[in-house]
């Protein structure tokens, strides 16, 4: 349990979506250690509250907001509630998202794709929306989009996920240009493979696998430095750039026969 002194409203504030597990929870812990107040957003509010209680984070240091990131009105309401209760955040991290395989030949997977875009893309914009004008008026802050190294090339069976994460990169780039002279930074982070309950189900090799805590520490430093774009870890960025340079026929042959991500409802092997 944390023994840090209680924080006041003058302490910096970070908003994190998808904070009930995995990367989001690791980011919350890292920012809490750095002295930030937390505004945590997810559907599983009981799990977030249990985690906050276990960390010794009282109401002055951590507020929980229940919202469905795929529901625009839900996210806007959560953002407004945060502004009313805790003030204008210094950092907003749009971390929530889903990763699931798909097969375009399957009708149900088109619905999966729509849900993926609703969470990973529209949900990201809805996360930022309530804070853009208050941050501009204050003249500072950082909006952080969590993409993926999967944004760099499309992988067989990963169409929805790769496309959605490529859209995160393009959207954040557009937003960065729009806010260039406002004092509000836009940071795009592309994780490689991170050890979480979801990635443990993958049936393919995951080079340069890192822990969620390791990713959170590197992400924290990148956000504090206001970098515009970073792949974490850097080794995965090198691999991704090399894959991007491969001619399509070579890339297609290299990926032929690679195990695909599990589709929604597909039984996960325990082996």
PyMOL commands that set and color helices and strands:
alter all, ss='L'
color gray80, all
select helices_A, chain A and resi 22-33+45-54+72-86+107-138+149-151+159-178+199-201+212-224+234-245+248-255
alter helices_A, ss='H'
color red, helices_A
select strands_A, chain A and resi 13-17+37-42+62-66+91-94+141-146+184-191+194-195+210-211+229-232
alter strands_A, ss='S'
color yellow, strands_A
deselect
rebuild
show_as cartoon
